[in-house]
Amino acid sequence: MKLRTTIATLMLASTALTASHIHAETTDTTSAFSGTYEAEIAASISDKNGYTPFWLISNRSGLGSVEPNFGFVRGAVHTYGTISPRWTWNAGIDLVGSWRSDRPFLIRELYGAIRYRDFQLTVGSKIENDRLVDQDISSGDMLYSGNSLPIPQARLEMPDYMDIPWVNNWVGFKAYFGFGMFTDSNWQRDFTSPKSRHYKNILYHSKGLRIRVGREDKFPLTFEGGLEMGAQFGGKIMVGDSMIQNMPNGIKDIFHVIIPSGGGGSDLPGEESNCYGNHVGEWSARLNWHPSQEWGVSAYYLHYFEDHSMMFFDYVWHDGMYGLEFKLPSKWFINKFVYEYIYTKDQAGAVYWDITDDIPEQVSGCDNYYNHYLFGGWQSWGMGIGNPLIISPIWNADHSLQFKCNRIVAHHFGISGNAGAQIDWRALASYTRGWGTYGSPYKEVERNINLMGEVTYKPAKLAGWSATLGIGIDRGNMIGHSVGGMLTIRKTGIL
């Protein structure tokens, strides 16, 4: 039995189970039910010969287009209910229609979830915002930034920290474990040139464990951190409409993905001798000092890795994101500030050598972040799943699926605040230098400057209505020059 069939069956069965609970809840008049809705329309305008500026479409969970002068209409509903004191459920749908976009219709979210006490099973596409970096003004997490569309999966998780009672709740932990499938097969076929590789029905696995040490109600210093991993496996390598490689996807391959190991009897030598699939991961650590609800400062470090050597300590951890976040009183003109330094030039060095009979030594360098020789890289629908400052394939003029510059040094600033009760604002500024990749280095160091300013007006007399105007400016030779703006009108409310 093929693994992708098993995953699809699991997702359908779990969806049916969730739906049955939802139906039972809605027919029980004693159960609690609530919901919210969002409706919005947006239009952008950019340079005639340019593209939509970088920060107007990055880290928006796949919402937007690089094409100039695009727009979209969007509607979303999220519902929540209580079946009993221990059982709850939630479900949601988020649909987008666009013009001047390579994705005229988009299912951004479609999911159902059932929760028993601390454990939740979620089935479908759902945006996950549980990261250690600020979702509004950070440049984005190194592993899961919210830059791309969510990947449909069946995910068993502990959404909130479970406190350990025998240490008086000073330590807590949370975890998740999921399997799913990428949905961009047809998009890849249409995006790439007829003689280029693209990938079909690639499967997905994710897992993570995070701990929290400390209690803010007792002492203002707390720690959060952990290990998370993702993997691509299975599926087919295509050129045009012809399949050139059917990747292993039987039940046994699940064990080579859960515990990264060689691919058994596959006909893929690199996968058999190393690890089957494209495995990526991140160590994260965040230290918080919050003497009150209004004041705080945090320092964090995110270490991205692609193999065992950089997962552990075979090499010095030069690469990573180093960040500082300041929280100020919410009523102040400036209430949040972030600075991040991102360094990915090392990648365990420029030399890679696998063990052979002649030379029985391995050198595990040249990690080639976000790229992979078989699985098309850590992207979905052309947008990088990790930090967007490693420029996504959607920007490639030759329509390849490669990340052409993953060796970067970047500085990022994010700031937000408000000007009274009706006006919120934020600003992002990033400066990036790029060296290309070890396999295809740039002849000269290339640079990017990406700026964005955004103001949101929420009229007090029109509850739930808001208007957001964003202006973006890009300069440099990594993706080119552009100036543009986007206006979004939004209505939210309670069902």
N, C-alpha and C positions, 0 to 999 in steps of 0.2 A: 504493500500500500504506500503510495507516494505521500511524503510529508506535507506537501501543500494541500492535498486533499484532506488530510487529517486536520490541518489548521482551519481550512474552510468549514469543515463539518463542525469543529469545536465552536467556531465563531457563530455559525447559524444556530446551533443548539443553545448556546449561551444567550443569543439574542432572543430566541423563543422563550427561554426561561425568564429573562428580564421582562419581556412583553407580558407574560402571564402574570407576573407579580404586579406590573403596572395596571393591568386590567382588573386584577383583584382589588388593588388599592382604590381605583377610581369608582368601583361599584360599592365600596364600603364608605358610607357617609360619615362614619366616625373617624376616618383617617384624615390626617393633615395633608394639604396639597397647596403648593405655591408655584409660581413661575414668573419669568421675566421675558421681555421681548426687546429686540433691537431692529430698527429699520434705518437704512442710511443710503444716501446717494453721494457720489464723489466724482469730481472731474479734475483733470490735471492739464496743464499747458506747459510746454517745454520748448527749448530751442528748436528751430525748424530742422536743423541737421543733427540734433543731439538725441537725447534719450531722457527718460524720467530720472531725475537726480537720485543718487544712491540712497540717502536716508529717508526719502519719501516712500520707498518700497521695501527696504530691508527690515528684518525683525518684525514683520507683520503677519506671520504665519501664512505666507503664500499669497497675501492679498496685494495685488498690484501688477504692473507690467513695466518692462523696460522701454516699451514703445512710447514715443512722445504722444501727448494729447490723448491719453486713454481715460476711461472712466468706468464706473461700475455702480450697480444697485445691489443692495444686500439686505437680506432678512434673516433673522435668527430667533429661535425660541429655545429657552432652557427651562425645564420643569423639575420639580423636586417633590418628594412625597414621603410620608411615614406610614409604614405598614404596622409596626408595633414598636415598643420602646427599643428593641434591638435591631430591627430591620428597617432600612430606608432604601430609597431608589432615586435615581435622577436620570434624565434623558435630554437630548438636545439635537437640534438641527440648525445648520448655518449654510445658506445657499447664496451664491454670488453669480450675477450676470454681468458681463463686461463687454465693452467695445474697444476696438484697436488693441486687442490682446490676443495672444496665442491660446488663451483658455477662455472662450466666450461664455462657458457655463462651468461652474465649479461647485462641488460639494465640499465645503470647507470643514464642516463637522457633521457627523451623523453617528450618534452613539446612544447606548443604554447602559446603565450601571445598577447593580444591586449590591447593597452593603449590609453586612452583619457585624455589628460592634466595630472592631478595629480593622476589619478586612473587607475589601471591595473588589468585585469583578466588573471590569469595564470592557465592553465590546464595541468596536467601531473606531471612527476617527474622532479624536478629542484633543483639543489644545491643552497641553500640560504647562502650567506656569510655575511649577514648584522648583525654582532654581535658586542658587545661592547668590546670584547677581540680580540687581534691580532690573525689572522687565521694561521700564520706561526709558531709562537714560544710560544703561550700560551698553557697551558695544555688543554684548551677547556672550553666552556661555560657549566654551570651546567644543563641547560635545553636542548639546541640544540647546540652540540659541532661540528657537522660535522664529527662525528665518524662513523655514520651508513649511509646506503643508504638513499637518500631522499624518502619520502613517497608520492606516487601519490595523488594529491588532486586538487580540484578546489579552487583557492585562490584569493579573492578580496583584493587588498591592495593599499596603498599609498607608493610606493617604496622610495620616497624621502620626506624629511621634507617639509611640507606645512607651509610657513611663515604666521604669523598673521599680517596683514598690520597695524591695528590700534595701535599696540605697536611698530611700526617702524621696524618690522621684527626681534625683539629681542627674540621672542618666536616662535617655530615651533613644529609641531607634525606629526607623521606618525602612521599608524595602519594597521592591516591585520586581515582577517577572512576567515577560510577555512574548508572544509570537504573533506575527502578522505578515503582511505582503505589501510591497510597493505597488502603486497604482498608475505609474507614469509610463507604462510600456508603449502605448500609442503616441504619447507626446514625444518620447525619445525617438521613435521611428520617424516622426514628422520633422523633428528639430534637426537631426543629424543629416549629413549628406548621404546619397544613396549607397556609396561604397564604404561608409564608416560603420563601425560597430555600434550597436545599441543592444539593450538588454530587456528581456521579457520575463514577467512573473517572478522577479527576484523576491525571495523570502527575507523575513526580518526577525531578529531576536533582540530583546533588551532585558537588562537586569541591573539592579543597583541596591546598595545598602548604605544608609547614612545614619550617623549617630549625632546626638545632641548631649552636651555635658554642661550642666549648670541650670540654675533656676533664677530667672529675672526677678521673681517676687521676693527672693532672698538675697541675691547678690547680683550686681549689674553686669558682671563679666560672664559670657557664655561662649561655647565653641560648637560649631557644626562642621561636619565633614564626612567624607566617605569615598566609596569606589562605585563607579557606574561603567557599564560596558554596552556596546551595541554591535550587531553583526549583520552582514548581508550574506546570503547563501542561496543555493538552489537556482532555479530559473534557467534561462537559455541565453546564449550569446547569438545575436542575429546580425546579418549584413543584408540590408534590404528586407525582403520577405523570406530569406533563406536562413535556416538555422545552421550554425557552424559548430556549436558545442552545447550539449545538453548537460547541465551541471547536476551532480549527484543530489538527489532530494528524497531519498528513502527514509524510513523511520530511523534506521541506524545513524543517519547523519545528524539527528538531533543531539546525540551525545557528543559528537565532535564539535558542535556549536555551543552547547551549554558549557562544556569543559573544553576549551580550545585545544584541539589536538589534530593529528594528521588524518587525512580523508580516507583511510582504509584502502580498499581496492579500487579507487577511482583511477581514471586515466589522465589525471592532472598531476604531473610529477611535483610541481611546487606546492600544491595543496596536500599531497600525500606525505611529503617529507617534513613540512612545517605545520601549519594549521589550516584546516579546511574553512574557507570563507574569508570575508573581509572583516576582521575584528578591530574595533576601535574602542577607546575608553578614556576615562578621566579620573584622576584623583583630585579631590576638592577639599579645601580647608578654609573656614571663615571664623574669625574671632570678633565678637561683638561686645562693645562697651556701651550700655544704654542705662545711664543713671536715672532716666525718667522716660515717659512715653513720648515726650517732645524732643528730647536730645539724644544723640547717639553717634558713634563712630565705629566703623567696621573695617577690618583689613582682611583680604582674601587672596588665596593662591589657587589657581586651577592648572593642573598638569595633564595635558593631553598626551596620549600614547597610541601607538599602532602595533606594538609587538611586546613580547615578554621582556626584552632587554630594557625598554624604556618604561614598562609597567613597574618593574622593580628597580634595582639600583646597579645594573650592569654598567650604566653610563651616568655621568653627572647630569642632574636635571637642570640643564641650562634653560630649556624651553618652558614656556608657560605664560599665564596671565597673572599679573600682580596688580591688585586693585585696592583703592581706598574709597570709602563711602561715608559721607557725612549727612546726618539727619538733623534738621533744624525745626523749630516750631512751625506747625502747618500753616499758620496764618501769616507768616513772614513772606515778603516778596520773593526771597530765595528759601526754599525749604529742603532741597536735596542737592547734593553735589557728588559727582563721581569722577575719579581719575583712574585710568587703566593703562598699564604698560604691557604690551604683548610682544613676545620674542619667540620666533619659531625657526630661526636660522640653523640651529644645530642638527636636529633630527638624528641624533646618535652618530653624526659624522657623515662624510661623503663616500665612504667605502662600504660595500656589501659583498660578502663572500659566503656561499653556502658550503657545507662540508662535502668533500669528495674523497675518493680513494687516494688521490694524489696529495691533496692538502686537507688533512682531517681537522681543520680549525675553522670556526665560524666567526665572522665579523658581521654584526647585525646593525650596520649603519644604513644610511640612505633611506630613511623611513617613508618619505614621500607622502606627507600628511594629506588626508582626504582623498587621495588617489588610490587606485588598485588596478593591477594588470588584468583582472578578470571581471570584476563586478561593477565597473563604471564609476566608482567613487562614492563618497559620503555626501550624496545629494539626492533630492527628490524634486521632480518637475523643474530641474535646472537650477534650483536654489540650494546652496549649501546648508546642510543640517546643522553644522557647527557655526563658528564665528564668521560673520559675513565679510570681515575685513580681509580674509583669505577669499579672493574674488570668485564668485560662483560661476559655473559654466554658462549660465544664462546670458552672461555678458560677452561670451566668446564670439568674435566676428566670423570665425570659421565653423561655428556650430559644432565644435567638438564637446565631449562630456568631461574633459580633463580640467582640473584646477591648475592653471598655468603659472600661478605664482603662490606657492605655499611657504616660501622662506621670506618672512617679513619681520620688520621691527615697526611697531605702531604705538602711537600715543593717542589716547581717546579721552575726551572731556564730555561730561553730561551734566546738565544743570536744569532744575525745574523749580517752579514756584507759582505764586498767584498774585494778581493785582486786584484784591478785593474778592468778594464772595462770588462774583459772576465771571471772572476771567482767570483761567489757568494758562500757563505757558511752559515750554521746555525748549532747550537748545542742545544740539549735539555738534561736536567738532572732532574730527579724526585726521591725523597726519600719519601716512603709511609710506615706508620705503620697502621696495620689493626686489628680490634677487632672482626671481623665477623659481625653478626647481633644480635639484642636483642633476637630473637627466637633461634638462633644457634650460640652462641658466641664461639670464638676460646679458646682453653685451655690456649694457650700462645699467646702473641702479635706476629703477623707475620709481616715481613718486605719485602719491594720491593725496589730495586734500578734499575732504567731504564735510560739508557744513549743512546744517538745517536749523531753522527757527520755526516754532509752531505756537499759535495762540488759539485757545478755545474759549468761546463766549457761551455762557449758560444763562440765558435771560431768566430772572427770578419769576416773571409773570407767565412764563411758558414752561411749566414743569416738564422735565424729561427731554426738552429740546436743547440742541447745542449746534454750534457752527465752528468748524476748525479750519484755519488757514495755515498752510505750511509752505515755506519757501526753502528750496534746496539749491546749493551751489557746489559744483564739482570742478576741481582743477587738477591737472596732472596727466601723465601719459599711460597710466595703468588701464583706465577705462575711458579716458577722454574728458573733454570739457562739456559742461551742461549747466544751464540755469533753468529753473522751473518752479511752478507752484501747484498746489492742490487744495481745493476747497471741498469740505465734507460737511453735509447736513445730516444730523442724526437725531432720531427719536427713540427713547427708551421708556420702558414702563413696566408695571406689574400686571400680570394676567389676573 
